[in-house]
Amino acid sequence: MIKTFVAGDVFSSTSPEAFSMHEKSNWGEKNGKRIDYSGVEVLYLVEQGKMEVFFREKEIDFDSLMKRLIAKDKKIETKYAVFRDLRKKGYIVKTALKFGAEFRVYDKGIKPGEDHAKWVVFTVKETERTSWHEFAAKNRVAHSTRKNLLICIVDEEGGVSYYEVEWRKV
């Protein structure tokens, strides 16, 4: 079990289990003598029973953790549904803030650092609307980072549909 602590907006662990899971399955990001985790990674690992999260020595359960993350990110439930689905399918999913997207996803068998991510991911609820300008901007981000665009639509039951967009020369 990974013991993780919250300090501000940062989730981190110095436990040997954290380093082992990072090396084996690419959970979190190595930051000196600790492993830092994104909110969706923490949610997933807590839900799977592989992590305990503490704030000032008090353990935070999954529901409290979700409420805490919603206060900082209104899209966290949608992002989490996509993250959970992709990880269960065997993909490595990392944040993509520097690309202006929710995630970057590595093809199966590829680890970060070995090769580039195949997809840049944008998540949306099926009840949301988007314009062609927003779609074009997302596609431009994917193209400029040499990745395919993966639009992930989350339905009311938490199911995810995937739409891949790639550039083709004709």
C-alpha positions as CSV (number, residue, x, y, z in Angstrom):
1,M,0.0,0.0,0.0
2,I,1.4,3.4,-1.0
3,K,1.1,6.0,1.8
4,T,0.6,9.4,0.2
5,F,0.4,12.9,1.7
6,V,-1.3,16.0,0.5
7,A,0.6,19.4,0.8
8,G,-1.4,22.2,-0.9
9,D,-2.2,20.8,-4.4
10,V,0.6,18.2,-4.4
11,F,0.1,14.5,-3.7
12,S,3.4,12.8,-3.0
13,S,4.9,9.7,-1.4
14,T,8.4,8.7,-0.4
15,S,7.4,5.0,0.3
16,P,9.4,2.2,-1.4
17,E,6.1,1.0,-2.9
18,A,5.6,4.3,-4.7
19,F,9.0,4.0,-6.3
20,S,8.4,0.3,-7.2
21,M,5.1,1.1,-8.9
22,H,6.6,4.0,-10.7
23,E,9.4,1.8,-12.1
24,K,7.0,-1.1,-12.9
25,S,3.8,0.7,-14.1
26,N,4.7,4.4,-14.6
27,W,2.5,5.7,-11.7
28,G,3.3,9.3,-10.8
29,E,6.4,11.4,-11.7
30,K,9.7,11.1,-10.0
31,N,10.6,14.3,-8.2
32,G,13.9,13.9,-6.4
33,K,13.4,11.6,-3.4
34,R,9.6,11.4,-3.8
35,I,6.9,10.4,-6.3
36,D,4.3,13.1,-7.2
37,Y,0.9,12.1,-8.4
38,S,-1.9,13.8,-10.4
39,G,-5.4,13.9,-8.9
40,V,-6.7,11.3,-11.3
41,E,-3.9,8.9,-10.5
42,V,-4.6,9.3,-6.8
43,L,-8.3,8.7,-7.3
44,Y,-7.6,5.6,-9.3
45,L,-5.1,4.1,-6.9
46,V,-7.3,4.8,-3.9
47,E,-10.3,3.2,-5.6
48,Q,-8.2,0.2,-6.5
49,G,-7.1,-0.2,-2.8
50,K,-3.4,0.5,-3.6
51,M,-3.0,3.9,-2.0
52,E,-3.9,5.7,1.3
53,V,-4.0,9.5,1.2
54,F,-3.4,11.5,4.3
55,F,-3.9,15.2,5.1
56,R,-2.3,16.3,8.4
57,E,-2.2,12.6,9.6
58,K,-5.9,12.1,8.8
59,E,-6.8,9.6,6.1
60,I,-9.0,10.9,3.2
61,D,-11.5,8.5,1.7
62,F,-12.3,8.3,-2.0
63,D,-15.5,10.5,-1.7
64,S,-13.8,13.2,0.3
65,L,-10.9,13.1,-2.1
66,M,-13.2,13.5,-5.1
67,K,-15.0,16.5,-3.3
68,R,-11.6,18.1,-2.7
69,L,-10.6,17.7,-6.3
70,I,-13.9,19.0,-7.7
71,A,-13.4,22.2,-5.7
72,K,-10.3,22.8,-7.8
73,D,-11.3,21.3,-11.1
74,K,-15.0,21.2,-12.2
75,K,-14.1,18.6,-14.9
76,I,-12.4,16.1,-12.6
77,E,-15.3,13.5,-12.7
78,T,-15.2,13.5,-16.6
79,K,-11.5,13.3,-16.7
80,Y,-11.5,10.5,-14.1
81,A,-14.0,8.4,-16.1
82,V,-11.7,8.6,-19.1
83,F,-8.5,8.1,-17.1
84,R,-9.9,5.0,-15.3
85,D,-11.2,3.5,-18.6
86,L,-7.9,4.0,-20.4
87,R,-5.8,2.6,-17.5
88,K,-8.1,-0.5,-17.2
89,K,-7.5,-1.0,-21.0
90,G,-3.7,-1.1,-20.3
91,Y,-2.7,2.4,-21.5
92,I,-0.3,4.7,-19.7
93,V,-2.0,8.0,-19.2
94,K,-0.2,11.2,-18.2
95,T,-1.3,14.8,-17.8
96,A,-0.9,17.1,-20.8
97,L,-1.2,20.6,-19.2
98,K,1.8,21.9,-21.2
99,F,-0.1,20.9,-24.4
100,G,-3.3,22.6,-23.3
101,A,-5.1,19.2,-23.1
102,E,-6.3,16.9,-20.3
103,F,-4.0,13.9,-21.1
104,R,-1.4,12.4,-23.3
105,V,-1.7,8.6,-23.9
106,Y,1.0,6.2,-24.8
107,D,0.3,3.2,-27.1
108,K,0.3,-0.1,-25.3
109,G,3.8,-1.3,-24.5
110,I,5.4,2.2,-24.8
111,K,6.6,4.0,-21.6
112,P,7.2,7.7,-21.3
113,G,10.8,8.4,-22.2
114,E,11.0,5.5,-24.6
115,D,8.9,7.1,-27.3
116,H,6.3,9.9,-27.6
117,A,2.7,9.7,-26.7
118,K,0.4,8.6,-29.6
119,W,-2.6,10.7,-28.5
120,V,-3.4,14.0,-26.9
121,V,-6.8,13.7,-25.1
122,F,-9.7,16.1,-24.6
123,T,-12.6,15.0,-22.5
124,V,-16.2,16.1,-22.8
125,K,-19.6,15.2,-21.3
126,E,-22.1,14.0,-23.9
127,T,-24.4,16.8,-22.8
128,E,-21.8,19.6,-23.6
129,R,-21.7,21.4,-26.8
130,T,-18.6,22.5,-28.7
131,S,-18.1,24.7,-31.7
132,W,-16.1,23.9,-34.9
133,H,-13.6,26.6,-33.8
134,E,-13.0,24.7,-30.5
135,F,-12.7,21.4,-32.4
136,A,-10.2,22.9,-34.9
137,A,-8.2,24.4,-32.0
138,K,-8.0,21.0,-30.3
139,N,-7.0,19.4,-33.6
140,R,-4.3,22.0,-34.2
141,V,-2.8,21.3,-30.7
142,A,-2.7,17.6,-31.6
143,H,-1.1,18.2,-35.0
144,S,1.5,20.7,-33.7
145,T,2.6,18.1,-31.0
146,R,2.7,15.3,-33.6
147,K,0.0,13.3,-31.9
148,N,-3.4,12.1,-32.9
149,L,-6.4,13.8,-31.3
150,L,-8.5,11.6,-29.1
151,I,-11.9,13.1,-28.2
152,C,-13.4,11.1,-25.3
153,I,-17.1,11.6,-24.7
154,V,-18.4,10.5,-21.3
155,D,-22.1,9.6,-21.0
156,E,-24.4,10.0,-18.0
157,E,-23.6,6.5,-16.7
158,G,-19.8,7.1,-16.9
159,G,-19.3,5.1,-20.2
160,V,-16.7,6.5,-22.6
161,S,-16.8,6.7,-26.4
162,Y,-13.6,7.5,-28.2
163,Y,-13.1,9.4,-31.5
164,E,-9.7,9.5,-33.0
165,V,-8.7,12.3,-35.4
166,E,-5.5,12.2,-37.4
167,W,-4.1,14.3,-40.2
168,R,-3.8,12.7,-43.6
169,K,-2.2,14.0,-46.8
170,V,-4.2,13.3,-49.9
